[in-house]
Amino acid sequence: MDLTSLLKTTNAYRTVKGDKENGRLSHAYLILTQDSDKLDQYLKIFAKMLVCEKGYPCGQCRTCNLIEANGFADLLFFPKNAQTVATDDVNLLIEESYLKPIEGDKKIFLISHAETMTAPAQNKLLKTLEEPPKGVHIILGATSEHPLLSTIKSRVKKLEIPLFDKDALYSAMKEDFPDSEKLLCAIACGDGTVGKAERNYFDEGLKKITDVAVDTLVNMKSSKDVLEYSTKISALKVDVSEFLSVLELLLRDMLAVVEKKDELLFNRALAEQLIKAEKFSRGAVIHALEAVNGAFRRKKANATPTMLIEWLLFQILEGKFKWQKL
């Protein structure tokens, strides 16, 4: 998928682009992202920016292709042999930093998951970060800056890749994930990262959650059914937030149908089916959405999952009876 186009919308990309255009590339950058799954790929894109033959990551020139295939002679990726960046990795980085580049005038060192660096490794890296050899650029990538020493952070230029909205993710992913309804659901139930959306897309568990949510909205008729559906939801064995996200998506679709806002729809057929099956009114749908938002707040306040779900189901029933269609 086209991660480069997605990255181009960020201030992080624009900053490095501007640094290169103005001849002020930093010797060290810290790239922060919550997308652990795609961190390595983001680092490669920034590396391509520094040395692409066409000026920016074209993804087609010899240099871009070599970086993508881990075959570019003037780029080293760390950690080498473990999940944690250790002192041996930093020793190799320092040693290699004094060797002249082969391909051009830059040597690039990528440190993935820099938050895993041991304290000795971080301390050893300090001098190179402060006074690197000419043409050396070190790009650290991390999912959190907190494990990094303040002395490390003071020697790098910090850039953040934000969480992406659903439209940006859908635009970037739609060519490689052709089931649009499934993709939209995967994105909506994600956390604003490509990695989580991708995992959701291939997760059969997401379909099970959706089936239970639909069953609940259609077939829960009275307070006598609350225990039955609370048990079904608990049996999914997922974090309650995942169920709430799916339920919220279904209800938002239902509201879009009721209010004739087609541009907001994810799945028209399913939303119309839900409304027809239980004759949800606009008021009932809004009440249910407010209850879902309330459930999210209660979860943050550490409410017991079972009690939270039962409270939510009673709220949905209350709204259905209060705003019944005649």
Phi, psi and chi 1 to 4 in degrees:
 res  aa     phi    psi   chi1   chi2   chi3   chi4
   1 MET       -  164.4   61.0  168.8  -69.3      -
   2 ASP   -88.2   78.6 -170.1    4.9      -      -
   3 LEU   -70.0  -27.3  -79.8  178.3      -      -
   4 THR   -63.2  -44.4  -58.5      -      -      -
   5 SER   -61.4  -38.2  -68.6      -      -      -
   6 LEU   -66.0  -43.3 -168.8   62.3      -      -
   7 LEU   -65.8  -29.9 -158.6   59.7      -      -
   8 LYS   -63.6  -17.2  -76.7 -179.6  178.3  179.0
   9 THR   -83.4   -3.4   65.7      -      -      -
  10 THR   -98.2  154.7   68.3      -      -      -
  11 ASN   -65.8  -29.4  -74.4  -28.9      -      -
  12 ALA   -60.4  -47.1      -      -      -      -
  13 TYR   -64.3  -45.3  177.9   93.1      -      -
  14 ARG   -64.0  -33.4  -72.6 -170.9  -75.8  -92.9
  15 THR   -66.1  -48.6  -63.1      -      -      -
  16 VAL   -66.2  -38.7  176.7      -      -      -
  17 LYS   -59.3  -45.9 -180.0  174.6  179.8  -72.1
  18 GLY   -65.4  -38.6      -      -      -      -
  19 ASP   -60.8  -41.3  -73.0   -8.0      -      -
  20 LYS   -69.1  -44.1 -175.4  175.4 -178.1 -179.2
  21 GLU   -62.0  -33.3  -71.5  174.9  -19.8      -
  22 ASN   -94.6    6.5  -65.1  -46.6      -      -
  23 GLY    66.5   30.6      -      -      -      -
  24 ARG  -124.8   37.6  -65.9 -159.8  -58.4  -95.9
  25 LEU   -57.9  133.6  -80.3  172.9      -      -
  26 SER   -74.0  151.2  175.4      -      -      -
  27 HIS   -76.2  -15.5   63.9  -82.1      -      -
  28 ALA  -152.2  131.0      -      -      -      -
  29 TYR  -122.1  147.5  -68.4   96.8      -      -
  30 LEU  -116.2  115.1  169.7   61.0      -      -
  31 ILE   -99.1  118.0  -52.0  -62.8      -      -
  32 LEU  -106.4  129.7  -66.0  170.0      -      -
  33 THR  -150.2  146.9  174.2      -      -      -
  34 GLN   -83.9   -5.3  -66.7 -175.4   37.3      -
  35 ASP   -89.6   82.5 -162.2  -16.0      -      -
  36 SER   -60.2  -35.5  177.3      -      -      -
  37 ASP   -63.1  -33.4  -67.3   -0.3      -      -
  38 LYS  -108.8    8.6  -59.9  -60.5  177.8 -176.6
  39 LEU   -57.5  -47.4  175.5   57.0      -      -
  40 ASP   -59.7  -39.7  -72.0    2.5      -      -
  41 GLN   -68.6  -37.1  -71.0  174.6  -99.2      -
  42 TYR   -63.0  -41.6  -72.9  140.6      -      -
  43 LEU   -62.7  -39.4  -68.3  179.8      -      -
  44 LYS   -63.1  -38.7  -76.8 -175.0  178.3 -178.4
  45 ILE   -63.1  -43.4  -67.9  170.5      -      -
  46 PHE   -65.3  -36.3  -78.2  105.8      -      -
  47 ALA   -63.8  -42.1      -      -      -      -
  48 LYS   -61.6  -36.3  -68.5  173.5 -172.1  176.3
  49 MET   -57.3  -37.3  -71.4 -176.8   71.7      -
  50 LEU   -72.6  -29.6  -57.2 -170.8      -      -
  51 VAL  -129.9    3.8  -66.6      -      -      -
  52 CYS   -55.7  136.3  174.4      -      -      -
  53 GLU   -65.0  -22.3  -65.4  167.8   12.6      -
  54 LYS  -101.5    9.2  -62.9 -174.1  177.9 -179.9
  55 GLY   101.7  -39.4      -      -      -      -
  56 TYR  -136.5  164.8  -57.9  107.2      -      -
  57 PRO   -63.9   97.2   20.6  -29.8      -      -
  58 CYS   -80.7  -24.3   65.4      -      -      -
  59 GLY    75.4    5.3      -      -      -      -
  60 GLN  -126.7  -24.2  -62.0  175.2  -16.9      -
  61 CYS   -72.4  168.8   69.1      -      -      -
  62 ARG   -57.7  -43.8  174.4 -179.7  174.6  -83.3
  63 THR   -64.2  -46.6  -59.4      -      -      -
  64 CYS   -60.6  -42.0  -75.9      -      -      -
  65 ASN   -65.4  -39.1  -72.6  -29.2      -      -
  66 LEU   -66.6  -41.2  -75.1  172.8      -      -
  67 ILE   -63.9  -43.1  -69.8  175.3      -      -
  68 GLU   -61.0  -35.2 -170.7   62.7   33.0      -
  69 ALA   -91.9    9.9      -      -      -      -
  70 ASN    58.7   35.4  -60.1  -41.0      -      -
  71 GLY  -121.5   13.0      -      -      -      -
  72 PHE   -82.4  122.3 -171.8   59.7      -      -
  73 ALA   -62.2  -28.7      -      -      -      -
  74 ASP   -99.9   23.1  -65.8  -32.3      -      -
  75 LEU  -132.0  129.0 -175.7  147.6      -      -
  76 LEU  -120.8  137.3  -93.4   69.2      -      -
  77 PHE  -110.3  131.9 -144.4  116.0      -      -
  78 PHE  -125.2  149.7  -62.0   96.7      -      -
  79 PRO   -77.5  156.5   27.2  -33.6      -      -
  80 LYS   -84.8  -50.2  -78.6  -66.0 -175.6 -175.8
  81 ASN  -128.4   15.2  -58.7  -52.6      -      -
  82 ALA  -154.2  175.3      -      -      -      -
  83 GLN   -84.1  -17.3  -66.9 -176.6  -25.8      -
  84 THR  -107.8  136.3  -60.5      -      -      -
  85 VAL   -76.7  113.2 -178.1      -      -      -
  86 ALA  -108.7  177.2      -      -      -      -
  87 THR   -59.7  -37.5  -54.5      -      -      -
  88 ASP   -60.3  -37.3  -74.5  -13.4      -      -
  89 ASP   -63.3  -44.8  -70.0  -52.4      -      -
  90 VAL   -67.6  -38.4  177.1      -      -      -
  91 ASN   -58.4  -43.3  -74.6  -23.0      -      -
  92 LEU   -65.9  -41.2  177.9   58.4      -      -
  93 LEU   -58.7  -47.9 -175.2  155.5      -      -
  94 ILE   -62.1  -44.3  -66.1  170.4      -      -
  95 GLU   -60.6  -46.5  179.7 -177.2  -31.1      -
  96 GLU   -69.5  -28.4  -70.6  -74.9  -22.6      -
  97 SER   -64.4  -21.6   71.3      -      -      -
  98 TYR   -91.1   -4.2  -73.8   99.9      -      -
  99 LEU   -87.6  138.7  -59.5  178.3      -      -
 100 LYS   -66.7  145.1  -69.2 -176.2  178.3 -179.6
 101 PRO   -65.2  152.9   20.1  -29.9      -      -
 102 ILE   -95.9  -40.7  -63.2  169.8      -      -
 103 GLU   -86.1  -33.2  -63.5  -81.5   -8.9      -
 104 GLY  -158.3 -133.9      -      -      -      -
 105 ASP  -114.7   11.9   60.4   -7.1      -      -
 106 LYS  -130.5  143.5  -64.6 -178.9 -180.0   68.4
 107 LYS  -118.9  133.9  -68.2 -157.6   71.6  166.6
 108 ILE  -120.3  134.0  -58.1  171.0      -      -
 109 PHE  -121.7  122.6  -61.2   94.3      -      -
 110 LEU  -106.5  126.3  -56.9 -179.8      -      -
 111 ILE  -115.4  105.1  -59.0  178.3      -      -
 112 SER   -86.7  143.1 -176.9      -      -      -
 113 HIS    52.4   54.2  -68.4  -77.3      -      -
 114 ALA   -61.0  -19.7      -      -      -      -
 115 GLU   -64.6  -15.3   72.8  -85.2    9.3      -
 116 THR   -88.8   -3.6   69.7      -      -      -
 117 MET   -60.6  132.0  -90.3 -161.7  -65.4      -
 118 THR   -68.0  158.1   62.7      -      -      -
 119 ALA   -58.9  -43.7      -      -      -      -
 120 PRO   -61.1  -38.3  -26.1   35.7      -      -
 121 ALA   -65.2  -41.8      -      -      -      -
 122 GLN   -63.3  -44.8  -68.0 -171.3   53.4      -
 123 ASN   -62.7  -37.3  -79.2  -45.3      -      -
 124 LYS   -68.6  -30.0 -174.4  169.6  -78.9  -71.8
 125 LEU   -77.0  -18.6 -176.1   61.4      -      -
 126 LEU   -54.6  -49.1  -75.7  175.0      -      -
 127 LYS   -63.2  -40.0 -175.3  176.1  179.7 -178.8
 128 THR   -66.7  -36.7  -56.9      -      -      -
 129 LEU   -65.8  -35.2  -76.9  178.0      -      -
 130 GLU   -78.2  -41.4 -171.0  169.1   15.5      -
 131 GLU  -135.3   72.0  -61.2  177.0    4.1      -
 132 PRO   -74.0  153.9   29.3  -35.5      -      -
 133 PRO   -60.4  157.0  -23.8   34.5      -      -
 134 LYS   -58.2  134.7 -176.1  179.2  179.0 -178.9
 135 GLY    83.3    1.1      -      -      -      -
 136 VAL   -92.3  131.5  165.5      -      -      -
 137 HIS  -128.5  127.2  -61.7  -83.5      -      -
 138 ILE  -113.7  124.6  -58.8  170.8      -      -
 139 ILE  -116.9  113.9  -54.5  177.8      -      -
 140 LEU   -96.3  139.0  -63.5   86.6      -      -
 141 GLY  -121.3  137.0      -      -      -      -
 142 ALA  -149.8  154.0      -      -      -      -
 143 THR   -93.0  -10.7   56.9      -      -      -
 144 SER  -154.9  140.1  171.1      -      -      -
 145 GLU   -91.0  -11.2   64.5  177.6  -63.2      -
 146 HIS   -63.6  -36.4  -59.9  -60.3      -      -
 147 PRO   -72.7   -8.5  -19.0   34.0      -      -
 148 LEU   -84.5  140.8  -64.4  174.8      -      -
 149 LEU   -62.9  145.5  -60.3  175.6      -      -
 150 SER   -60.3  -31.1   58.2      -      -      -
 151 THR   -67.8  -32.7   45.4      -      -      -
 152 ILE   -67.2  -48.7  -70.9  -79.5      -      -
 153 LYS   -64.9  -27.8  -70.3 -175.8  -79.4 -171.1
 154 SER   -76.0  -11.8   68.5      -      -      -
 155 ARG  -107.2    6.5  -71.3  163.7  170.2   79.7
 156 VAL  -126.1  160.9  -60.6      -      -      -
 157 LYS   -96.1  114.0 -169.9  167.7 -173.9  175.1
 158 LYS   -85.3  129.8 -175.4  172.5   73.5  173.6
 159 LEU  -131.9  139.2  -56.4  170.9      -      -
 160 GLU  -116.0  134.1  -64.8 -171.5   38.2      -
 161 ILE   -95.1  116.5  -61.4  173.7      -      -
 162 PRO   -77.5  171.3   33.0  -37.3      -      -
 163 LEU   -71.3  143.1  -62.0  176.6      -      -
 164 PHE   -98.4  147.9  -63.4  102.2      -      -
 165 ASP   -78.0  167.5   63.6   37.7      -      -
 166 LYS   -63.4  -33.8   63.1 -179.9  178.7   64.1
 167 ASP   -67.5  -41.9  -67.9  -28.7      -      -
 168 ALA   -65.6  -42.1      -      -      -      -
 169 LEU   -66.0  -43.2  -74.0  172.2      -      -
 170 TYR   -62.7  -43.7 -179.0   74.4      -      -
 171 SER   -60.3  -39.1  179.0      -      -      -
 172 ALA   -76.8  -27.3      -      -      -      -
 173 MET  -104.5  -15.5  -60.7  178.0   71.8      -
 174 LYS   -61.7  -30.8   61.6 -176.8  178.9 -178.7
 175 GLU   -69.2  -33.6  -65.2  -60.8  -36.3      -
 176 ASP   -96.2  -11.2  -65.2  -73.6      -      -
 177 PHE  -128.6   84.5  -59.1   86.8      -      -
 178 PRO   -70.3  -21.1   23.7  -33.4      -      -
 179 ASP   -79.2   96.0 -172.4  -29.1      -      -
 180 SER   -63.5  -40.4   59.9      -      -      -
 181 GLU   -66.6  -40.5  -69.6 -179.2   -0.8      -
 182 LYS   -65.8  -40.2 -171.6  176.1  179.7 -178.8
 183 LEU   -65.1  -44.5  176.2   58.7      -      -
 184 LEU   -61.7  -40.2  -73.4  166.1      -      -
 185 CYS   -65.6  -42.1 -174.6      -      -      -
 186 ALA   -61.3  -40.2      -      -      -      -
 187 ILE   -69.3  -45.9  -68.9  169.5      -      -
 188 ALA   -62.4  -31.0      -      -      -      -
 189 CYS   -93.9    7.5  -62.3      -      -      -
 190 GLY   -93.2 -162.5      -      -      -      -
 191 ASP  -121.4   18.2   57.4    3.7      -      -
 192 GLY    88.6   10.1      -      -      -      -
 193 THR  -114.7  153.6   68.0      -      -      -
 194 VAL   -65.0  -42.7  175.7      -      -      -
 195 GLY   -58.9  -45.8      -      -      -      -
 196 LYS   -68.8  -39.7 -176.4   61.2 -178.7  -66.7
 197 ALA   -62.1  -40.9      -      -      -      -
 198 GLU   -64.7  -43.3 -169.0  173.6  -76.2      -
 199 ARG   -65.5  -39.4  -83.0 -176.1  -83.2  123.6
 200 ASN   -61.8  -39.0  -77.4  -14.1      -      -
 201 TYR   -59.1  -39.1 -175.0   87.7      -      -
 202 PHE   -96.4    5.9  -66.0  108.4      -      -
 203 ASP   -91.6  109.9 -176.7    4.8      -      -
 204 GLU   -64.6  -22.2  -72.7  -58.9  -43.3      -
 205 GLY   -62.5  -29.2      -      -      -      -
 206 LEU   -64.0  -37.9 -174.2   58.3      -      -
 207 LYS   -65.1  -39.4 -175.7  178.5 -174.8  -53.7
 208 LYS   -63.3  -40.9  -68.2  179.5 -178.2  178.2
 209 ILE   -62.3  -44.1  -63.5  170.7      -      -
 210 THR   -62.3  -42.7  -56.3      -      -      -
 211 ASP   -60.7  -42.4  -70.6  -16.6      -      -
 212 VAL   -68.4  -39.1  171.0      -      -      -
 213 ALA   -63.4  -43.1      -      -      -      -
 214 VAL   -63.9  -46.1  169.6      -      -      -
 215 ASP   -57.0  -41.9 -177.2   23.2      -      -
 216 THR   -63.7  -47.4  -58.4      -      -      -
 217 LEU   -65.8  -35.7  -69.6  172.0      -      -
 218 VAL   -84.4  -41.6  171.3      -      -      -
 219 ASN  -109.4   -5.8  -64.1  -47.1      -      -
 220 MET   -79.1  107.9 -174.2  176.9   65.1      -
 221 LYS  -100.0  -32.9  -53.7  -68.1 -175.0 -178.6
 222 SER  -150.4  175.6   69.7      -      -      -
 223 SER   -62.2  -22.5   58.5      -      -      -
 224 LYS   -65.2  -22.7  -65.2  178.6 -178.4  178.2
 225 ASP   -88.3   -8.6  -60.2  -33.7      -      -
 226 VAL   -60.0  -45.6  167.8      -      -      -
 227 LEU   -61.5  -41.2  179.0   58.5      -      -
 228 GLU   -60.1  -45.9  174.6 -171.6  -11.2      -
 229 TYR   -79.3  -28.7  -76.9   94.4      -      -
 230 SER   -64.0  -38.1  174.4      -      -      -
 231 THR   -66.8  -41.1  -58.7      -      -      -
 232 LYS   -61.7  -41.6  -74.3 -175.8  178.0 -178.1
 233 ILE   -67.5  -43.1  -65.0  164.8      -      -
 234 SER   -63.1  -33.8  -62.9      -      -      -
 235 ALA   -67.1  -15.9      -      -      -      -
 236 LEU   -66.1  -24.1  -69.0  168.7      -      -
 237 LYS    55.6   46.4  -62.0 -173.2 -176.9  -55.8
 238 VAL  -125.5  163.3  -62.8      -      -      -
 239 ASP   -60.3  136.1 -171.5  -70.7      -      -
 240 VAL   -58.6  -25.7   69.1      -      -      -
 241 SER   -61.8  -33.3  -68.3      -      -      -
 242 GLU   -66.0  -42.5  -66.1 -172.5   47.3      -
 243 PHE   -65.1  -43.2  177.1   79.1      -      -
 244 LEU   -61.4  -38.8  -66.2  176.5      -      -
 245 SER   -64.7  -42.6  -65.1      -      -      -
 246 VAL   -65.5  -44.5  171.3      -      -      -
 247 LEU   -61.7  -41.3 -169.2   63.2      -      -
 248 GLU   -62.4  -41.4 -178.3 -179.3   32.5      -
 249 LEU   -61.5  -44.8  180.0   63.3      -      -
 250 LEU   -61.6  -44.7  -67.3  171.4      -      -
 251 LEU   -67.4  -36.7  -70.2  165.9      -      -
 252 ARG   -65.3  -37.3  -72.8 -170.6 -179.1  -78.4
 253 ASP   -64.4  -42.3  -96.7    5.7      -      -
 254 MET   -62.0  -41.8  -68.3  163.6   67.7      -
 255 LEU   -65.6  -38.4 -174.1   60.9      -      -
 256 ALA   -62.6  -37.9      -      -      -      -
 257 VAL   -67.1  -47.3  168.6      -      -      -
 258 VAL   -60.6  -40.0  170.4      -      -      -
 259 GLU   -91.5    4.8  -65.1 -176.3  -19.6      -
 260 LYS    56.1   43.7  -63.7 -179.6  170.5   54.8
 261 LYS  -108.5   76.4  -65.7 -178.7  178.1  178.8
 262 ASP   -60.0  -29.1  -69.3   -1.4      -      -
 263 GLU   -68.4  -14.1   70.2  -81.4    6.1      -
 264 LEU   -97.7   -1.8  -59.4  178.9      -      -
 265 LEU   -77.7  140.8  -85.9  168.3      -      -
 266 PHE   -99.4  -50.6  -74.8  118.7      -      -
 267 ASN  -138.1   91.8 -170.7  -29.3      -      -
 268 ARG   -62.5  -46.9  170.2 -177.3  -73.0  -79.4
 269 ALA   -58.9  -44.7      -      -      -      -
 270 LEU   -69.0  -40.1 -176.2   54.8      -      -
 271 ALA   -63.7  -42.9      -      -      -      -
 272 GLU   -65.4  -37.7  -71.0  179.0  -17.8      -
 273 GLN   -61.9  -43.0  171.8 -166.9  -31.3      -
 274 LEU   -65.5  -43.6  -73.3  166.3      -      -
 275 ILE   -64.8  -43.6  -68.6  170.6      -      -
 276 LYS   -66.5  -40.9 -176.2  177.3  179.6 -179.3
 277 ALA   -63.0  -40.5      -      -      -      -
 278 GLU  -117.9    4.1  -92.9  -56.1  -64.5      -
 279 LYS    54.0   48.6  -62.7 -177.5  178.4  178.9
 280 PHE   -65.0  129.3  -88.0   92.8      -      -
 281 SER   -89.5  169.7   67.0      -      -      -
 282 ARG   -59.6  -43.6  179.8  177.3 -178.7  -84.8
 283 GLY   -61.9  -38.9      -      -      -      -
 284 ALA   -67.0  -39.9      -      -      -      -
 285 VAL   -66.2  -45.1  176.2      -      -      -
 286 ILE   -62.0  -41.9  -68.7  174.0      -      -
 287 HIS   -60.8  -42.0 -175.8   90.2      -      -
 288 ALA   -65.7  -40.5      -      -      -      -
 289 LEU   -63.3  -41.1  -85.6  169.8      -      -
 290 GLU   -64.0  -35.3  -69.7  173.5  -13.8      -
 291 ALA   -67.5  -39.3      -      -      -      -
 292 VAL   -62.5  -43.8  170.8      -      -      -
 293 ASN   -61.3  -38.6  -70.6  -29.9      -      -
 294 GLY   -64.1  -36.6      -      -      -      -
 295 ALA   -65.9  -39.5      -      -      -      -
 296 PHE   -60.6  -42.5  -85.2  119.0      -      -
 297 ARG   -64.6  -42.2  -68.9 -167.1  -65.2  -88.4
 298 ARG   -63.8  -36.2  -74.7  169.1  176.8 -111.5
 299 LYS   -63.7  -42.3 -177.2  179.9 -177.2  -61.0
 300 LYS   -61.8  -27.8  -72.6 -177.3  178.2  179.1
 301 ALA   -88.5   14.3      -      -      -      -
 302 ASN    67.9   35.6  -63.3  -43.2      -      -
 303 ALA   -67.3  146.9      -      -      -      -
 304 THR   -63.9  129.3  -56.1      -      -      -
 305 PRO   -51.8  -45.2  -28.6   36.0      -      -
 306 THR   -63.9  -45.8  -59.7      -      -      -
 307 MET   -65.5  -37.6  -67.0 -178.8   65.1      -
 308 LEU   -62.4  -47.0 -174.0  153.8      -      -
 309 ILE   -63.9  -43.5  -71.8  -63.2      -      -
 310 GLU   -62.4  -41.0  -70.1 -179.6   -2.6      -
 311 TRP   -60.0  -44.8  172.7   83.8      -      -
 312 LEU   -62.1  -44.4  173.0   63.3      -      -
 313 LEU   -64.3  -39.7  -61.8 -176.9      -      -
 314 PHE   -63.6  -38.6  -82.5  118.2      -      -
 315 GLN   -63.2  -42.4  -70.3  -65.0  -48.5      -
 316 ILE   -62.5  -43.8  -68.3  172.4      -      -
 317 LEU   -62.3  -42.3  -77.5  171.2      -      -
 318 GLU   -58.8  -43.9  178.6 -176.3  -42.0      -
 319 GLY   -65.4  -38.8      -      -      -      -
 320 LYS   -62.7  -41.6  -72.4  169.4   69.9  174.8
 321 PHE   -76.4  -33.2  -72.2  118.7      -      -
 322 LYS   -70.5  -35.5 -174.6  174.5 -178.3  179.3
 323 TRP  -117.8   46.6  -78.2  -77.5      -      -
 324 GLN   -63.5  142.8  -77.3 -176.1   16.0      -
 325 LYS   -79.7  139.5  -79.8 -171.3  173.7 -179.0
 326 LEU   -80.9      -  -60.5  177.0      -      -
